[in-house]
Amino acid sequence: MALPVFQIRFRSTFFLFFPFYGTEVSDSGGRGERKGETGMSFINLSDIEEREIVKGFRARFVHTDHMTFAYWSVTAGAQLPDHAHPHEQVANIIRGRFEITVDGETQMIEAGAVVVIPSGAKHRGRALTDCFILDVFSPVREDYR
């Protein structure tokens, strides 16, 4: 059964609502997280420490038992080198323009575009402008904890 995720933006702050009943949700440090009576977690992304993973790619991570959500702020011109991982990945471009290559196919994508990257697919990217990107990985990216 798929569980819904709700996102609300208020004054440039994203609030996420995960209805994972009885499931622990971690924000890589516990800051900004509040548990509701139903087990739902309330996370203020601005309370999560931003980490630079690759030069020009800074992210805030939210982990559940089965998924990782990465909220990336990417500097124009920053490049993500060719790589692959066992995780399925869904990339959602919230703001900006980004050039992405997946298994040899290159496309320029912009706000509103979603890219589904299968497990094991080689991919790379380059920010054409400053970008805000939401990546969802399954299973959890332990290397991002």
OpenMM code with the backbone's topology and positions (N, CA, C; nanometers):
from openmm import Vec3, app, unit

residues = "MET ALA LEU PRO VAL PHE GLN ILE ARG PHE ARG SER THR PHE PHE LEU PHE PHE PRO PHE TYR GLY THR GLU VAL SER ASP SER GLY GLY ARG GLY GLU ARG LYS GLY GLU THR GLY MET SER PHE ILE ASN LEU SER ASP ILE GLU GLU ARG GLU ILE VAL LYS GLY PHE ARG ALA ARG PHE VAL HIS THR ASP HIS MET THR PHE ALA TYR TRP SER VAL THR ALA GLY ALA GLN LEU PRO ASP HIS ALA HIS PRO HIS GLU GLN VAL ALA ASN ILE ILE ARG GLY ARG PHE GLU ILE THR VAL ASP GLY GLU THR GLN MET ILE GLU ALA GLY ALA VAL VAL VAL ILE PRO SER GLY ALA LYS HIS ARG GLY ARG ALA LEU THR ASP CYS PHE ILE LEU ASP VAL PHE SER PRO VAL ARG GLU ASP TYR ARG".split()
positions = [
    Vec3(0.0845, -0.1169, 0.0000),
    Vec3(0.0000, 0.0000, 0.0000),
    Vec3(0.0897, 0.1241, 0.0000),
    Vec3(0.0698, 0.2133, -0.0953),
    Vec3(0.1466, 0.3367, -0.1014),
    Vec3(0.0900, 0.4370, -0.0018),
    Vec3(0.1796, 0.5011, 0.0708),
    Vec3(0.1379, 0.6026, 0.1677),
    Vec3(0.1624, 0.7403, 0.1092),
    Vec3(0.0715, 0.8334, 0.1283),
    Vec3(0.0886, 0.9664, 0.0704),
    Vec3(0.1922, 1.0496, 0.1463),
    Vec3(0.2536, 1.1413, 0.0744),
    Vec3(0.3430, 1.2407, 0.1330),
    Vec3(0.2846, 1.3756, 0.0961),
    Vec3(0.2711, 1.4621, 0.1917),
    Vec3(0.2138, 1.5938, 0.1678),
    Vec3(0.3217, 1.6986, 0.1866),
    Vec3(0.3266, 1.7954, 0.0962),
    Vec3(0.4245, 1.9027, 0.1058),
    Vec3(0.3504, 2.0350, 0.1032),
    Vec3(0.3844, 2.1217, 0.1966),
    Vec3(0.3246, 2.2545, 0.2023),
    Vec3(0.4381, 2.3554, 0.2077),
    Vec3(0.4277, 2.4610, 0.1282),
    Vec3(0.5284, 2.5666, 0.1313),
    Vec3(0.4659, 2.6892, 0.1956),
    Vec3(0.5356, 2.7439, 0.2956),
    Vec3(0.4893, 2.8626, 0.3641),
    Vec3(0.6082, 2.9555, 0.3833),
    Vec3(0.6044, 3.0723, 0.3191),
    Vec3(0.7124, 3.1716, 0.3288),
    Vec3(0.8491, 3.1088, 0.3043),
    Vec3(0.8640, 3.0446, 0.1909),
    Vec3(0.9865, 2.9807, 0.1437),
    Vec3(1.0405, 2.8703, 0.2348),
    Vec3(0.9576, 2.8175, 0.3231),
    Vec3(0.9956, 2.7020, 0.4037),
    Vec3(0.9065, 2.5858, 0.3651),
    Vec3(0.9672, 2.4700, 0.3382),
    Vec3(0.8902, 2.3513, 0.3046),
    Vec3(0.8641, 2.2711, 0.4303),
    Vec3(0.7414, 2.2299, 0.4493),
    Vec3(0.7039, 2.1416, 0.5582),
    Vec3(0.6568, 2.0116, 0.4950),
    Vec3(0.7086, 1.8998, 0.5443),
    Vec3(0.6714, 1.7694, 0.4921),
    Vec3(0.5908, 1.6950, 0.5951),
    Vec3(0.4896, 1.6248, 0.5487),
    Vec3(0.4056, 1.5463, 0.6375),
    Vec3(0.4075, 1.4021, 0.5880),
    Vec3(0.4655, 1.3136, 0.6684),
    Vec3(0.4777, 1.1728, 0.6329),
    Vec3(0.3871, 1.0913, 0.7234),
    Vec3(0.2786, 1.0356, 0.6727),
    Vec3(0.1924, 0.9532, 0.7581),
    Vec3(0.2436, 0.8098, 0.7678),
    Vec3(0.3585, 0.7904, 0.8338),
    Vec3(0.4140, 0.6579, 0.8568),
    Vec3(0.3796, 0.6169, 0.9982),
    Vec3(0.2701, 0.5510, 1.0133),
    Vec3(0.2195, 0.5151, 1.1447),
    Vec3(0.3137, 0.4170, 1.2123),
    Vec3(0.3729, 0.4615, 1.3223),
    Vec3(0.4635, 0.3770, 1.3985),
    Vec3(0.6013, 0.3644, 1.3376),
    Vec3(0.6314, 0.4375, 1.2290),
    Vec3(0.7606, 0.4297, 1.1633),
    Vec3(0.8455, 0.5479, 1.2054),
    Vec3(0.9689, 0.5222, 1.2360),
    Vec3(1.0615, 0.6278, 1.2760),
    Vec3(1.1057, 0.7051, 1.1529),
    Vec3(1.1046, 0.8342, 1.1580),
    Vec3(1.1535, 0.9188, 1.0507),
    Vec3(1.2675, 1.0000, 1.1076),
    Vec3(1.3789, 1.0025, 1.0351),
    Vec3(1.4974, 1.0727, 1.0838),
    Vec3(1.5307, 1.1861, 0.9900),
    Vec3(1.5753, 1.2966, 1.0450),
    Vec3(1.6192, 1.4083, 0.9600),
    Vec3(1.7696, 1.4284, 0.9745),
    Vec3(1.8429, 1.3211, 0.9947),
    Vec3(1.9890, 1.3242, 1.0084),
    Vec3(2.0329, 1.4097, 1.1251),
    Vec3(1.9646, 1.4015, 1.2361),
    Vec3(2.0066, 1.4761, 1.3527),
    Vec3(1.8933, 1.5049, 1.4482),
    Vec3(1.7713, 1.4822, 1.4083),
    Vec3(1.6594, 1.4994, 1.4979),
    Vec3(1.6113, 1.6417, 1.5144),
    Vec3(1.6833, 1.7389, 1.4579),
    Vec3(1.6404, 1.8777, 1.4717),
    Vec3(1.5200, 1.9040, 1.3827),
    Vec3(1.4246, 1.9804, 1.4327),
    Vec3(1.3113, 2.0225, 1.3522),
    Vec3(1.2024, 1.9185, 1.3377),
    Vec3(1.2162, 1.8053, 1.4024),
    Vec3(1.1179, 1.6980, 1.3868),
    Vec3(1.0241, 1.6949, 1.5062),
    Vec3(0.8943, 1.6850, 1.4785),
    Vec3(0.7928, 1.6696, 1.5828),
    Vec3(0.7041, 1.5538, 1.5450),
    Vec3(0.6735, 1.4687, 1.6387),
    Vec3(0.5846, 1.3548, 1.6143),
    Vec3(0.4429, 1.3921, 1.6546),
    Vec3(0.3470, 1.3623, 1.5686),
    Vec3(0.2064, 1.3797, 1.6006),
    Vec3(0.1553, 1.2549, 1.6708),
    Vec3(0.0326, 1.2606, 1.7162),
    Vec3(-0.0259, 1.1475, 1.7887),
    Vec3(-0.0382, 1.0236, 1.7016),
    Vec3(-0.0504, 1.0386, 1.5699),
    Vec3(-0.0671, 0.9243, 1.4805),
    Vec3(0.0662, 0.8654, 1.4373),
    Vec3(0.1780, 0.9221, 1.4820),
    Vec3(0.3088, 0.8772, 1.4370),
    Vec3(0.3588, 0.9579, 1.3189),
    Vec3(0.2778, 1.0528, 1.2720),
    Vec3(0.3166, 1.1379, 1.1608),
    Vec3(0.4280, 1.2311, 1.2068),
    Vec3(0.5280, 1.2532, 1.1213),
    Vec3(0.6376, 1.3430, 1.1540),
    Vec3(0.6204, 1.4760, 1.0826),
    Vec3(0.6563, 1.5829, 1.1514),
    Vec3(0.6539, 1.7167, 1.0951),
    Vec3(0.7979, 1.7658, 1.0941),
    Vec3(0.8490, 1.7972, 0.9763),
    Vec3(0.9898, 1.8331, 0.9619),
    Vec3(0.9990, 1.9681, 0.8932),
    Vec3(1.0720, 2.0594, 0.9539),
    Vec3(1.0989, 2.1891, 0.8943),
    Vec3(1.2361, 2.1784, 0.8287),
    Vec3(1.2416, 2.1820, 0.6967),
    Vec3(1.3684, 2.1630, 0.6258),
    Vec3(1.4742, 2.2647, 0.6652),
    Vec3(1.4328, 2.3857, 0.6994),
    Vec3(1.5324, 2.4867, 0.7350),
    Vec3(1.6045, 2.4520, 0.8651),
    Vec3(1.5511, 2.3564, 0.9429),
    Vec3(1.6169, 2.3122, 1.0656),
    Vec3(1.7184, 2.2004, 1.0411),
    Vec3(1.7228, 2.1463, 0.9207),
    Vec3(1.8161, 2.0382, 0.8884),
    Vec3(1.9438, 2.1000, 0.8316),
    Vec3(2.0571, 2.0559, 0.8813),
    Vec3(2.1855, 2.1074, 0.8339),
    Vec3(2.2066, 2.0719, 0.6874),
    Vec3(2.2465, 2.1701, 0.6097),
    Vec3(2.2748, 2.1489, 0.4680),
    Vec3(2.4171, 2.0951, 0.4546),
    Vec3(2.4360, 1.9951, 0.3666),
    Vec3(2.5677, 1.9337, 0.3460),
    Vec3(2.6048, 1.9397, 0.1988),
    Vec3(2.7307, 1.9762, 0.1710),
    Vec3(2.7778, 1.9765, 0.0321),
    Vec3(2.8337, 1.8376, 0.0012),
    Vec3(2.7708, 1.7677, -0.0916),
    Vec3(2.8087, 1.6307, -0.1263),
    Vec3(2.9081, 1.6302, -0.2415),
    Vec3(2.8830, 1.7140, -0.3404),
    Vec3(2.9720, 1.7363, -0.4545),
    Vec3(2.9816, 1.8877, -0.4670),
    Vec3(3.0964, 1.9389, -0.5113),
    Vec3(3.1118, 2.0845, -0.5218),
    Vec3(2.9928, 2.1467, -0.5957),
    Vec3(2.9250, 2.2397, -0.5268),
    Vec3(2.8106, 2.3094, -0.5848),
    Vec3(2.6772, 2.2398, -0.5632),
    Vec3(2.6780, 2.1192, -0.5047),
    Vec3(2.5555, 2.0439, -0.4756),
    Vec3(2.5401, 2.0323, -0.3244),
    Vec3(2.4515, 2.1146, -0.2659),
    Vec3(2.4266, 2.1137, -0.1215),
    Vec3(2.2867, 2.0581, -0.0976),
    Vec3(2.2728, 1.9726, 0.0027),
    Vec3(2.1431, 1.9076, 0.0238),
    Vec3(2.1065, 1.8979, 0.1705),
    Vec3(1.9776, 1.8895, 0.1920),
    Vec3(1.9189, 1.8535, 0.3215),
    Vec3(1.8497, 1.7199, 0.2994),
    Vec3(1.8713, 1.6246, 0.3905),
    Vec3(1.8203, 1.4892, 0.3726),
    Vec3(1.7158, 1.4530, 0.4773),
    Vec3(1.6126, 1.3832, 0.4302),
    Vec3(1.5106, 1.3254, 0.5176),
    Vec3(1.5076, 1.1768, 0.4836),
    Vec3(1.5201, 1.0923, 0.5867),
    Vec3(1.5222, 0.9470, 0.5665),
    Vec3(1.4035, 0.8827, 0.6369),
    Vec3(1.3394, 0.7870, 0.5685),
    Vec3(1.2387, 0.7025, 0.6312),
    Vec3(1.2986, 0.5620, 0.6353),
    Vec3(1.2192, 0.4650, 0.6709),
    Vec3(1.2694, 0.3273, 0.6714),
    Vec3(1.3049, 0.2783, 0.5314),
    Vec3(1.2378, 0.3312, 0.4274),
    Vec3(1.2536, 0.2766, 0.2928),
    Vec3(1.2933, 0.3779, 0.1860),
    Vec3(1.3000, 0.5065, 0.2206),
    Vec3(1.3290, 0.6088, 0.1208),
    Vec3(1.4204, 0.7170, 0.1775),
    Vec3(1.4881, 0.7847, 0.0866),
    Vec3(1.5627, 0.9059, 0.1201),
    Vec3(1.5127, 1.0174, 0.0294),
    Vec3(1.4838, 1.1326, 0.0901),
    Vec3(1.4456, 1.2531, 0.0170),
    Vec3(1.5635, 1.3495, 0.0274),
    Vec3(1.6144, 1.3949, -0.0875),
    Vec3(1.7264, 1.4885, -0.0912),
    Vec3(1.6777, 1.6189, -0.1541),
    Vec3(1.6877, 1.7275, -0.0791),
    Vec3(1.6481, 1.8602, -0.1248),
    Vec3(1.7758, 1.9356, -0.1602),
    Vec3(1.8051, 1.9445, -0.2890),
    Vec3(1.9318, 1.9986, -0.3386),
    Vec3(1.9196, 2.1454, -0.3771),
    Vec3(2.0155, 2.2249, -0.3308),
    Vec3(2.0397, 2.3597, -0.3822),
    Vec3(2.1657, 2.3470, -0.4654),
    Vec3(2.1552, 2.3763, -0.5955),
    Vec3(2.2668, 2.3543, -0.6867),
    Vec3(2.3075, 2.4873, -0.7497),
    Vec3(2.4364, 2.5135, -0.7466),
    Vec3(2.4917, 2.6366, -0.8018),
    Vec3(2.5070, 2.6234, -0.9534),
    Vec3(2.4713, 2.7284, -1.0268),
    Vec3(2.4866, 2.7290, -1.1732),
    Vec3(2.6286, 2.6880, -1.2101),
    Vec3(2.6396, 2.5982, -1.3076),
    Vec3(2.7692, 2.5508, -1.3540),
    Vec3(2.8217, 2.4275, -1.2814),
    Vec3(2.7629, 2.3939, -1.1672),
    Vec3(2.8083, 2.2765, -1.0920),
    Vec3(2.7797, 2.1498, -1.1726),
    Vec3(2.8746, 2.0544, -1.1650),
    Vec3(2.8612, 1.9309, -1.2413),
    Vec3(2.8615, 1.8095, -1.1501),
    Vec3(2.7727, 1.7178, -1.1793),
    Vec3(2.7649, 1.5903, -1.1089),
    Vec3(2.8298, 1.4872, -1.2012),
    Vec3(2.9381, 1.4230, -1.1560),
    Vec3(3.0085, 1.3291, -1.2445),
    Vec3(2.9259, 1.2043, -1.2742),
    Vec3(2.9643, 1.1364, -1.3819),
    Vec3(2.9005, 1.0111, -1.4217),
    Vec3(2.9076, 0.9120, -1.3051),
    Vec3(2.7940, 0.8517, -1.2710),
    Vec3(2.7904, 0.7543, -1.1617),
    Vec3(2.6657, 0.6672, -1.1751),
    Vec3(2.6614, 0.5623, -1.0971),
    Vec3(2.5447, 0.4739, -1.0913),
    Vec3(2.5346, 0.4240, -0.9484),
    Vec3(2.4151, 0.3845, -0.9079),
    Vec3(2.3929, 0.3299, -0.7740),
    Vec3(2.2767, 0.2317, -0.7805),
    Vec3(2.2648, 0.1458, -0.6803),
    Vec3(2.1584, 0.0443, -0.6835),
    Vec3(2.0186, 0.0987, -0.6516),
    Vec3(2.0099, 0.2260, -0.6160),
    Vec3(1.8822, 0.2857, -0.5768),
    Vec3(1.8033, 0.3310, -0.6988),
    Vec3(1.6700, 0.3156, -0.6938),
    Vec3(1.5854, 0.3834, -0.7896),
    Vec3(1.5861, 0.5305, -0.7489),
    Vec3(1.5768, 0.6197, -0.8459),
    Vec3(1.5805, 0.7627, -0.8168),
    Vec3(1.4766, 0.8339, -0.9009),
    Vec3(1.4027, 0.9240, -0.8373),
    Vec3(1.3104, 1.0122, -0.9086),
    Vec3(1.3553, 1.1544, -0.8790),
    Vec3(1.3928, 1.2271, -0.9840),
    Vec3(1.4403, 1.3651, -0.9703),
    Vec3(1.3297, 1.4592, -1.0160),
    Vec3(1.2953, 1.5558, -0.9302),
    Vec3(1.1913, 1.6538, -0.9589),
    Vec3(1.2559, 1.7916, -0.9582),
    Vec3(1.2560, 1.8582, -1.0723),
    Vec3(1.3160, 1.9909, -1.0831),
    Vec3(1.2125, 2.0925, -1.0352),
    Vec3(1.2405, 2.1538, -0.9223),
    Vec3(1.1487, 2.2513, -0.8632),
    Vec3(1.1742, 2.3913, -0.9215),
    Vec3(1.3031, 2.4247, -0.9371),
    Vec3(1.3395, 2.5578, -0.9879),
    Vec3(1.4696, 2.5463, -1.0658),
    Vec3(1.4784, 2.6155, -1.1788),
    Vec3(1.6018, 2.6207, -1.2565),
    Vec3(1.5998, 2.5335, -1.3805),
    Vec3(1.7161, 2.5288, -1.4466),
    Vec3(1.7363, 2.4463, -1.5669),
    Vec3(1.8581, 2.3585, -1.5439),
    Vec3(1.8447, 2.2308, -1.5799),
    Vec3(1.9469, 2.1312, -1.5503),
    Vec3(1.9630, 2.0404, -1.6709),
    Vec3(2.0879, 2.0144, -1.7086),
    Vec3(2.1150, 1.9197, -1.8168),
    Vec3(2.1478, 1.7854, -1.7535),
    Vec3(2.0771, 1.6806, -1.7951),
    Vec3(2.0984, 1.5488, -1.7364),
    Vec3(2.1176, 1.4457, -1.8472),
    Vec3(2.2092, 1.3525, -1.8208),
    Vec3(2.2331, 1.2412, -1.9121),
    Vec3(2.2068, 1.1125, -1.8351),
    Vec3(2.1165, 1.0299, -1.8875),
    Vec3(2.0841, 0.9003, -1.8274),
    Vec3(2.1045, 0.7941, -1.9343),
    Vec3(2.1931, 0.6981, -1.9060),
    Vec3(2.2248, 0.5908, -2.0012),
    Vec3(2.2520, 0.6443, -2.1413),
    Vec3(2.3310, 0.7524, -2.1496),
    Vec3(2.3736, 0.8070, -2.2781),
    Vec3(2.2781, 0.9053, -2.3429),
    Vec3(2.1577, 0.9222, -2.2912),
    Vec3(2.0618, 1.0169, -2.3474),
    Vec3(2.0632, 1.1458, -2.2665),
    Vec3(2.0913, 1.2583, -2.3342),
    Vec3(2.1018, 1.3885, -2.2670),
    Vec3(1.9788, 1.4730, -2.2978),
    Vec3(1.9267, 1.5361, -2.1930),
    Vec3(1.8136, 1.6283, -2.2096),
    Vec3(1.8326, 1.7473, -2.1167),
    Vec3(1.7814, 1.8631, -2.1619),
    Vec3(1.7753, 1.9810, -2.0770),
    Vec3(1.6371, 1.9786, -2.0135),
    Vec3(1.6339, 1.9858, -1.8803),
    Vec3(1.5064, 1.9831, -1.8098),
    Vec3(1.4947, 2.1094, -1.7258),
    Vec3(1.3714, 2.1458, -1.6943),
    Vec3(1.3488, 2.2664, -1.6148),
    Vec3(1.2341, 2.2437, -1.5185),
    Vec3(1.2014, 2.3470, -1.4428),
    Vec3(1.0980, 2.3370, -1.3390),
    Vec3(0.9745, 2.2653, -1.3909),
    Vec3(0.9282, 2.1675, -1.3122),
    Vec3(0.8111, 2.0896, -1.3474),
    Vec3(0.8452, 1.9550, -1.4088),
    Vec3(0.9715, 1.9347, -1.4484),
    Vec3(1.0123, 1.8076, -1.5097),
    Vec3(1.0459, 1.7054, -1.4021),
    Vec3(1.0157, 1.5806, -1.4322),
    Vec3(1.0483, 1.4684, -1.3451),
    Vec3(1.1255, 1.3674, -1.4285),
    Vec3(1.2358, 1.3179, -1.3725),
    Vec3(1.3178, 1.2179, -1.4401),
    Vec3(1.3215, 1.0938, -1.3527),
    Vec3(1.2858, 0.9785, -1.4097),
    Vec3(1.2919, 0.8521, -1.3377),
    Vec3(1.4197, 0.7811, -1.3809),
    Vec3(1.5074, 0.7557, -1.2830),
    Vec3(1.6367, 0.6931, -1.3104),
    Vec3(1.6346, 0.5528, -1.2500),
    Vec3(1.6380, 0.4503, -1.3361),
    Vec3(1.6316, 0.3133, -1.2843),
    Vec3(1.7562, 0.2756, -1.2040),
    Vec3(1.7416, 0.1769, -1.1209),
    Vec3(1.8527, 0.1212, -1.0448),
    Vec3(1.9649, 0.0813, -1.1412),
    Vec3(2.0874, 0.1221, -1.1096),
    Vec3(2.2037, 0.0836, -1.1889),
    Vec3(2.2283, 0.1664, -1.3130),
    Vec3(2.1410, 0.2608, -1.3469),
    Vec3(2.1585, 0.3416, -1.4684),
    Vec3(2.2687, 0.4450, -1.4478),
    Vec3(2.3623, 0.4537, -1.5440),
    Vec3(2.4662, 0.5563, -1.5387),
    Vec3(2.4021, 0.6909, -1.5676),
    Vec3(2.4374, 0.7916, -1.4854),
    Vec3(2.3818, 0.9246, -1.5081),
    Vec3(2.4776, 1.0323, -1.4574),
    Vec3(2.4609, 1.1529, -1.5120),
    Vec3(2.5405, 1.2696, -1.4733),
    Vec3(2.4565, 1.3932, -1.5006),
    Vec3(2.5006, 1.5080, -1.4474),
    Vec3(2.4233, 1.6290, -1.4708),
    Vec3(2.5050, 1.7552, -1.4550),
    Vec3(2.4457, 1.8649, -1.5024),
    Vec3(2.5093, 1.9966, -1.4938),
    Vec3(2.4006, 2.1015, -1.4782),
    Vec3(2.4180, 2.1873, -1.3786),
    Vec3(2.3216, 2.2952, -1.3551),
    Vec3(2.3467, 2.4080, -1.4549),
    Vec3(2.2479, 2.4379, -1.5368),
    Vec3(2.2590, 2.5479, -1.6326),
    Vec3(2.2291, 2.6810, -1.5659),
    Vec3(2.1492, 2.6761, -1.4592),
    Vec3(2.1185, 2.7930, -1.3755),
    Vec3(2.1229, 2.7435, -1.2308),
    Vec3(2.1095, 2.8334, -1.1350),
    Vec3(2.0903, 2.7879, -0.9972),
    Vec3(1.9638, 2.7031, -0.9965),
    Vec3(1.9663, 2.5916, -0.9235),
    Vec3(1.8538, 2.4974, -0.9241),
    Vec3(1.8143, 2.4570, -0.7832),
    Vec3(1.6891, 2.4190, -0.7699),
    Vec3(1.6400, 2.3508, -0.6495),
    Vec3(1.5759, 2.2225, -0.6989),
    Vec3(1.6276, 2.1084, -0.6519),
    Vec3(1.5864, 1.9772, -0.7018),
    Vec3(1.5505, 1.8881, -0.5838),
    Vec3(1.4428, 1.8137, -0.5983),
    Vec3(1.4056, 1.7121, -0.5001),
    Vec3(1.4315, 1.5760, -0.5625),
    Vec3(1.5210, 1.4985, -0.5005),
    Vec3(1.5451, 1.3602, -0.5409),
    Vec3(1.4846, 1.2684, -0.4365),
    Vec3(1.4200, 1.1621, -0.4842),
    Vec3(1.3677, 1.0588, -0.3947),
    Vec3(1.4368, 0.9288, -0.4335),
    Vec3(1.4962, 0.8616, -0.3345),
    Vec3(1.5689, 0.7368, -0.3565),
    Vec3(1.5024, 0.6231, -0.2803),
    Vec3(1.5011, 0.5061, -0.3436),
    Vec3(1.4566, 0.3853, -0.2745),
    Vec3(1.5457, 0.2713, -0.3213),
    Vec3(1.6009, 0.1932, -0.2287),
    Vec3(1.5887, 0.2052, -0.0831),
    Vec3(1.6672, 0.3249, -0.0303),
    Vec3(1.6725, 0.3358, 0.1004),
    Vec3(1.7405, 0.4461, 0.1694),
    Vec3(1.8853, 0.4574, 0.1218),
    Vec3(1.9320, 0.5820, 0.1045),
    Vec3(2.0734, 0.6084, 0.0758),
    Vec3(2.1485, 0.6146, 0.2084),
    Vec3(2.2010, 0.5029, 0.2523),
    Vec3(2.2757, 0.4984, 0.3774),
    Vec3(2.3968, 0.5905, 0.3742),
    Vec3(2.4546, 0.6097, 0.2540),
    Vec3(2.5722, 0.6967, 0.2410),
    Vec3(2.5376, 0.8438, 0.2623),
    Vec3(2.4097, 0.8786, 0.2644),
    Vec3(2.3672, 1.0160, 0.2891),
    Vec3(2.3189, 1.0388, 0.4326),
    Vec3(2.3252, 0.9378, 0.5161),
    Vec3(2.2822, 0.9563, 0.6562),
    Vec3(2.3832, 1.0398, 0.7306),
] * unit.nanometer
topology = app.Topology()
chain = topology.addChain("A")
for resn in residues:
    res = topology.addResidue(resn, chain)
    for name in ("N", "CA", "C"):
        topology.addAtom(name, app.Element.getBySymbol(name[0]), res)
